[in-house]
Amino acid sequence: MSKMLYFFIIVSFLDTFIQLPIITPFAIELGASEILTGAIVAVYSLTNMVGNIIGGHWIDKYGRKRMLFTGMISVFVILLFYPLAQSGEQLFVVRFMHGLAGGLLIPAAFAYIGDQTIKGSRGKTMAYTGAAIGIAAIIGPAIGGSMAARSEVEYVFLLVAGLFFITSLLVLKYLHESFVSRERGKVNLKHFIPLLKTPALLQASLGAFALMVSNGTLAFALPLKVQELGMTTETTGMLLSTFGIMALVVFLTPINQIYDRFSPLSLVAAGLTLIGIALFILSVTPFLWIGIVAMIVYGTGFAFVFPSMNRMVADASTQVDRGKAYGIFYAFFSLGVVAGSFISGIITEIWGIPFIFSGVMMLFSAGLLLYIAKKCSFHTRARKISL
């Protein structure tokens, strides 16, 4: 696999992470109400789901390279409209289009990775892609927040637009198509139906949804917990960086051999369990050092889950339907992003226990994944006996 694709993944995810600290204040600066501001934040993930699913079919129909290039150029153009927005309504429209165009990028990149790797060695490769995403998650908010603090919000969008333009040219020149044209004639929308019945894809999608709900809980509740401990937003950033750094340690050191030694399902279940434990610890921690320990546990769990889910999707699909498989998977990913903060807000309003509720959900999801696997294994053995 072209190592340049890791750079493409960093840029694609940087587009999302760099805007995390700036979209809300930018919307308010344009005069958007609180309700409209919430819609502006959420609409990207909602339309991203649509882009994932529609784009998944196009990725199989027209090829990975063409759709990755199309997505890059489309996002480049849309980013240029952010500085031109003069109202909350205009910003909403830009975010709507941004989500649709961005929905092409990640399924195309991961479909390419799935095509280019051998089934038995995908675990470590997926770990490296996780490291690329981790790098984007660490540097993106730092760059965006730093530029916004100097009243240079518009330049954030222009910076990312420039990166996308350069990356699209690199895609066009250096990336070779992994899905040959003669095979694309087999692509059909009907392939969505059997994919939706594939246990491994459904398990991976459930894991993706649960993982992003936990991330949404962190985004919503961690600043409140830090404030409760009498500390500043810098502490929140430090804790989030701790989780990202721990994930990178797992991704980039010999620890990453676990991805090829253990089944991806067992790693997803173990990772969700660790995340649940970390959330329980965060709910009761009275000291900063305990919070740091919790984020180390969370980062380890995240590192177990993310590459393993992507490996499950790659293993459960073929070149003919891999784009659609990743489209479905990342649609659940986006849905989890939207649901996480929303559910945490409701739980906090009603019971005031967002970490505990999310922790229980992680443990339930891990148990459900293992139950589905056991049930599928039982039915498979029963069919073999009957034959």
C-alpha positions as semicolon CSV with decimal commas, in nm:
position;residue;x (nm);y (nm);z (nm)
1;M;0,000;0,000;0,000
2;S;0,125;0,348;-0,084
3;K;0,255;0,506;0,236
4;M;0,134;0,837;0,099
5;L;-0,219;0,720;0,177
6;Y;-0,145;0,772;0,547
7;F;-0,086;1,139;0,467
8;F;-0,418;1,147;0,279
9;I;-0,592;1,006;0,588
10;I;-0,428;1,264;0,816
11;V;-0,549;1,547;0,591
12;S;-0,900;1,400;0,562
13;F;-0,943;1,372;0,940
14;L;-0,763;1,702;1,004
15;D;-1,052;1,865;0,818
16;T;-1,284;1,749;1,098
17;F;-1,060;1,788;1,402
18;I;-0,924;2,134;1,322
19;Q;-1,278;2,274;1,319
20;L;-1,386;2,129;1,655
21;P;-1,282;2,430;1,867
22;I;-1,391;2,698;1,619
23;I;-1,728;2,613;1,461
24;T;-1,943;2,704;1,764
25;P;-1,779;3,045;1,831
26;F;-1,769;3,117;1,455
27;A;-2,144;3,050;1,427
28;I;-2,219;3,271;1,728
29;E;-1,998;3,545;1,583
30;L;-2,213;3,536;1,269
31;G;-2,524;3,594;1,484
32;A;-2,661;3,238;1,493
33;S;-2,898;3,150;1,778
34;E;-2,813;2,867;2,017
35;I;-3,054;2,634;1,835
36;L;-2,910;2,723;1,493
37;T;-2,556;2,689;1,631
38;G;-2,637;2,337;1,750
39;A;-2,780;2,257;1,408
40;I;-2,468;2,394;1,239
41;V;-2,248;2,169;1,451
42;A;-2,467;1,860;1,399
43;V;-2,554;1,895;1,030
44;Y;-2,201;1,805;0,917
45;S;-2,222;1,460;1,078
46;L;-2,581;1,407;0,960
47;T;-2,505;1,481;0,595
48;N;-2,175;1,296;0,630
49;M;-2,381;0,981;0,693
50;V;-2,567;1,035;0,366
51;G;-2,237;1,098;0,187
52;N;-2,091;0,778;0,336
53;I;-2,375;0,560;0,207
54;I;-2,417;0,717;-0,138
55;G;-2,043;0,755;-0,178
56;G;-1,991;0,391;-0,081
57;H;-2,178;0,280;-0,393
58;W;-1,994;0,528;-0,616
59;I;-1,659;0,412;-0,475
60;D;-1,738;0,060;-0,597
61;K;-1,892;0,180;-0,923
62;Y;-1,631;0,434;-1,034
63;G;-1,318;0,334;-0,842
64;R;-1,135;0,436;-0,524
65;K;-0,897;0,687;-0,681
66;R;-1,161;0,877;-0,879
67;M;-1,393;0,919;-0,580
68;L;-1,110;1,009;-0,342
69;F;-0,998;1,278;-0,587
70;T;-1,356;1,398;-0,638
71;G;-1,409;1,421;-0,262
72;M;-1,081;1,609;-0,211
73;I;-1,155;1,867;-0,482
74;S;-1,516;1,910;-0,365
75;V;-1,410;1,972;-0,005
76;F;-1,141;2,214;-0,126
77;V;-1,403;2,424;-0,308
78;I;-1,654;2,413;-0,020
79;L;-1,391;2,521;0,235
80;L;-1,341;2,841;0,036
81;F;-1,702;2,938;0,111
82;Y;-1,659;2,938;0,492
83;P;-1,488;3,280;0,505
84;L;-1,760;3,417;0,275
85;A;-2,047;3,321;0,509
86;Q;-2,221;3,632;0,646
87;S;-2,492;3,469;0,857
88;G;-2,570;3,155;1,054
89;E;-2,802;3,038;0,779
90;Q;-2,530;3,065;0,516
91;L;-2,288;2,878;0,743
92;F;-2,548;2,604;0,787
93;V;-2,568;2,558;0,408
94;V;-2,188;2,541;0,379
95;R;-2,169;2,280;0,658
96;F;-2,450;2,082;0,491
97;M;-2,253;2,061;0,165
98;H;-1,925;2,000;0,347
99;G;-2,068;1,691;0,519
100;L;-2,194;1,546;0,191
101;A;-1,861;1,595;0,011
102;G;-1,657;1,474;0,308
103;G;-1,859;1,153;0,316
104;L;-1,670;1,030;0,009
105;L;-1,323;1,054;0,158
106;I;-1,290;0,806;0,443
107;P;-1,478;0,509;0,286
108;A;-1,271;0,553;-0,031
109;A;-0,943;0,562;0,162
110;F;-1,024;0,257;0,373
111;A;-1,163;0,064;0,075
112;Y;-0,828;0,125;-0,094
113;I;-0,642;0,003;0,214
114;G;-0,861;-0,309;0,226
115;D;-0,785;-0,378;-0,140
116;Q;-0,411;-0,336;-0,098
117;T;-0,357;-0,550;0,212
118;I;-0,355;-0,925;0,261
119;K;-0,630;-1,058;0,486
120;G;-0,396;-1,208;0,746
121;S;-0,186;-0,893;0,788
122;R;-0,449;-0,618;0,792
123;G;-0,439;-0,568;1,166
124;K;-0,105;-0,387;1,181
125;T;-0,188;-0,182;0,870
126;M;-0,513;-0,069;1,030
127;A;-0,313;0,023;1,341
128;Y;-0,101;0,258;1,132
129;T;-0,414;0,420;0,989
130;G;-0,534;0,463;1,346
131;A;-0,205;0,637;1,424
132;A;-0,263;0,872;1,129
133;I;-0,604;0,960;1,268
134;G;-0,454;1,003;1,615
135;I;-0,201;1,251;1,480
136;A;-0,482;1,450;1,318
137;A;-0,680;1,439;1,645
138;I;-0,385;1,579;1,841
139;I;-0,261;1,853;1,609
140;G;-0,597;1,957;1,456
141;P;-0,767;2,115;1,760
142;A;-0,436;2,270;1,868
143;I;-0,389;2,445;1,532
144;G;-0,755;2,547;1,503
145;G;-0,775;2,675;1,859
146;S;-0,446;2,864;1,833
147;M;-0,543;3,041;1,510
148;A;-0,893;3,119;1,642
149;A;-0,743;3,270;1,960
150;R;-0,560;3,518;1,735
151;S;-0,887;3,603;1,552
152;E;-0,777;3,417;1,239
153;V;-1,073;3,180;1,204
154;E;-1,106;3,246;0,830
155;Y;-0,742;3,146;0,780
156;V;-0,812;2,805;0,934
157;F;-1,045;2,722;0,647
158;L;-0,804;2,860;0,388
159;L;-0,518;2,657;0,539
160;V;-0,716;2,333;0,522
161;A;-0,839;2,421;0,171
162;G;-0,477;2,457;0,062
163;L;-0,390;2,118;0,214
164;F;-0,682;1,957;0,030
165;F;-0,582;2,112;-0,302
166;I;-0,223;1,987;-0,268
167;T;-0,342;1,643;-0,154
168;S;-0,586;1,612;-0,445
169;L;-0,297;1,671;-0,687
170;L;-0,091;1,405;-0,506
171;V;-0,385;1,161;-0,532
172;L;-0,413;1,231;-0,904
173;K;-0,042;1,186;-0,970
174;Y;0,073;0,911;-0,734
175;L;-0,222;0,695;-0,628
176;H;-0,288;0,394;-0,851
177;E;-0,640;0,256;-0,880
178;S;-0,684;-0,063;-0,676
179;F;-1,016;-0,169;-0,830
180;V;-0,985;-0,248;-1,201
181;S;-1,255;-0,138;-1,444
182;R;-1,357;-0,484;-1,566
183;E;-1,470;-0,574;-1,213
184;R;-1,684;-0,263;-1,171
185;G;-1,948;-0,402;-1,405
186;K;-2,044;-0,640;-1,124
187;V;-2,128;-0,350;-0,889
188;N;-2,496;-0,314;-0,807
189;L;-2,703;-0,130;-0,548
190;K;-2,851;-0,468;-0,455
191;H;-2,520;-0,549;-0,286
192;F;-2,631;-0,328;0,004
193;I;-2,889;-0,589;0,109
194;P;-2,655;-0,887;0,170
195;L;-2,405;-0,653;0,335
196;L;-2,666;-0,545;0,587
197;K;-2,710;-0,913;0,676
198;T;-2,336;-0,973;0,727
199;P;-2,272;-1,034;1,100
200;A;-1,914;-0,904;1,094
201;L;-2,017;-0,575;0,931
202;L;-2,306;-0,531;1,173
203;Q;-2,076;-0,604;1,468
204;A;-1,820;-0,353;1,342
205;S;-2,092;-0,092;1,288
206;L;-2,227;-0,147;1,639
207;G;-1,874;-0,107;1,773
208;A;-1,828;0,214;1,572
209;F;-2,154;0,357;1,705
210;A;-2,064;0,272;2,066
211;L;-1,711;0,410;2,030
212;M;-1,832;0,744;1,897
213;V;-2,104;0,770;2,162
214;S;-1,824;0,742;2,420
215;N;-1,630;1,013;2,236
216;G;-1,940;1,232;2,234
217;T;-1,974;1,179;2,608
218;L;-1,613;1,288;2,656
219;A;-1,664;1,598;2,440
220;F;-1,974;1,696;2,639
221;A;-1,903;1,585;2,995
222;L;-1,525;1,603;3,038
223;P;-1,513;1,987;3,038
224;L;-1,790;1,986;3,301
225;K;-1,597;1,737;3,516
226;V;-1,279;1,942;3,488
227;Q;-1,471;2,254;3,586
228;E;-1,617;2,066;3,883
229;L;-1,260;1,988;3,996
230;G;-1,180;2,361;3,982
231;M;-0,950;2,344;3,680
232;T;-0,935;2,519;3,342
233;T;-0,995;2,418;2,981
234;E;-0,620;2,362;2,947
235;T;-0,665;2,062;3,176
236;T;-0,938;1,930;2,947
237;G;-0,702;1,956;2,651
238;M;-0,426;1,782;2,844
239;L;-0,655;1,492;2,937
240;L;-0,774;1,451;2,577
241;S;-0,413;1,460;2,457
242;T;-0,329;1,187;2,711
243;F;-0,585;0,954;2,555
244;G;-0,456;1,033;2,205
245;I;-0,093;0,981;2,300
246;M;-0,171;0,648;2,468
247;A;-0,352;0,530;2,156
248;L;-0,048;0,625;1,947
249;V;0,178;0,423;2,180
250;V;-0,033;0,114;2,109
251;F;-0,055;0,186;1,736
252;L;0,315;0,249;1,674
253;T;0,505;0,021;1,913
254;P;0,545;-0,360;1,908
255;I;0,221;-0,371;2,105
256;N;0,050;-0,343;1,765
257;Q;0,128;-0,711;1,704
258;I;-0,190;-0,786;1,899
259;Y;-0,395;-0,692;1,592
260;D;-0,266;-0,992;1,399
261;R;-0,248;-1,229;1,698
262;F;-0,601;-1,190;1,833
263;S;-0,937;-1,189;1,661
264;P;-1,066;-0,839;1,585
265;L;-1,397;-0,911;1,757
266;S;-1,227;-1,003;2,084
267;L;-1,020;-0,684;2,067
268;V;-1,329;-0,471;2,002
269;A;-1,509;-0,629;2,299
270;A;-1,203;-0,586;2,522
271;G;-1,157;-0,227;2,406
272;L;-1,519;-0,130;2,474
273;T;-1,489;-0,287;2,818
274;L;-1,179;-0,079;2,893
275;I;-1,356;0,234;2,771
276;G;-1,653;0,155;2,997
277;I;-1,417;0,115;3,295
278;A;-1,247;0,447;3,210
279;L;-1,582;0,626;3,200
280;F;-1,677;0,481;3,539
281;I;-1,347;0,606;3,682
282;L;-1,405;0,954;3,537
283;S;-1,750;0,968;3,698
284;V;-1,609;0,935;4,051
285;T;-1,256;1,079;4,028
286;P;-1,182;1,349;4,287
287;F;-0,821;1,403;4,172
288;L;-0,652;1,497;3,845
289;W;-0,406;1,205;3,855
290;I;-0,695;0,957;3,867
291;G;-0,842;1,133;3,562
292;I;-0,509;1,086;3,384
293;V;-0,516;0,714;3,466
294;A;-0,872;0,696;3,333
295;M;-0,766;0,859;3,004
296;I;-0,474;0,616;2,970
297;V;-0,723;0,329;3,008
298;Y;-0,958;0,501;2,761
299;G;-0,678;0,549;2,508
300;T;-0,582;0,182;2,534
301;G;-0,943;0,077;2,478
302;F;-0,977;0,314;2,181
303;A;-0,659;0,169;2,031
304;F;-0,797;-0,184;2,065
305;V;-1,127;-0,094;1,902
306;F;-1,055;0,131;1,605
307;P;-0,818;-0,077;1,388
308;S;-1,004;-0,397;1,475
309;M;-1,337;-0,260;1,351
310;N;-1,183;-0,151;1,022
311;R;-1,021;-0,492;0,982
312;M;-1,359;-0,659;1,036
313;V;-1,514;-0,450;0,758
314;A;-1,227;-0,526;0,519
315;D;-1,244;-0,900;0,595
316;A;-1,624;-0,909;0,557
317;S;-1,624;-0,747;0,212
318;T;-1,479;-0,798;-0,135
319;Q;-1,353;-0,550;-0,391
320;V;-1,698;-0,546;-0,550
321;D;-1,874;-0,424;-0,236
322;R;-1,597;-0,287;-0,010
323;G;-1,684;0,077;-0,078
324;K;-2,045;0,018;0,026
325;A;-1,931;-0,178;0,332
326;Y;-1,717;0,112;0,452
327;G;-1,995;0,354;0,361
328;I;-2,234;0,168;0,593
329;F;-1,968;0,141;0,864
330;Y;-1,879;0,511;0,864
331;A;-2,247;0,608;0,852
332;F;-2,279;0,439;1,193
333;F;-1,962;0,621;1,293
334;S;-2,120;0,957;1,206
335;L;-2,447;0,860;1,375
336;G;-2,255;0,788;1,695
337;V;-2,094;1,133;1,679
338;V;-2,437;1,297;1,665
339;A;-2,594;1,069;1,926
340;G;-2,308;1,088;2,179
341;S;-2,332;1,455;2,272
342;F;-2,712;1,458;2,236
343;I;-2,764;1,157;2,465
344;S;-2,511;1,290;2,717
345;G;-2,692;1,622;2,731
346;I;-3,025;1,452;2,801
347;I;-2,879;1,217;3,065
348;T;-2,702;1,506;3,236
349;E;-3,024;1,709;3,240
350;I;-3,232;1,424;3,383
351;W;-2,995;1,223;3,607
352;G;-2,660;1,403;3,601
353;I;-2,461;1,083;3,533
354;P;-2,338;1,099;3,170
355;F;-2,018;0,900;3,234
356;I;-2,198;0,621;3,419
357;F;-2,471;0,591;3,155
358;S;-2,216;0,582;2,871
359;G;-2,000;0,333;3,065
360;V;-2,295;0,099;3,105
361;M;-2,367;0,136;2,734
362;M;-2,008;0,037;2,649
363;L;-2,024;-0,277;2,864
364;F;-2,365;-0,366;2,719
365;S;-2,232;-0,319;2,364
366;A;-1,930;-0,543;2,437
367;G;-2,160;-0,813;2,575
368;L;-2,397;-0,780;2,279
369;L;-2,110;-0,821;2,032
370;L;-1,996;-1,142;2,201
371;Y;-2,356;-1,271;2,216
372;I;-2,408;-1,208;1,842
373;A;-2,079;-1,386;1,765
374;K;-2,174;-1,684;1,980
375;K;-2,519;-1,705;1,824
376;C;-2,379;-1,687;1,471
377;S;-2,123;-1,955;1,555
378;F;-2,397;-2,180;1,692
379;H;-2,610;-2,143;1,377
380;T;-2,307;-2,211;1,155
381;R;-2,229;-2,534;1,342
382;A;-2,596;-2,636;1,328
383;R;-2,603;-2,589;0,948
384;K;-2,286;-2,795;0,906
385;I;-2,434;-3,078;1,114
386;S;-2,759;-3,073;0,914
387;L;-2,561;-3,099;0,591
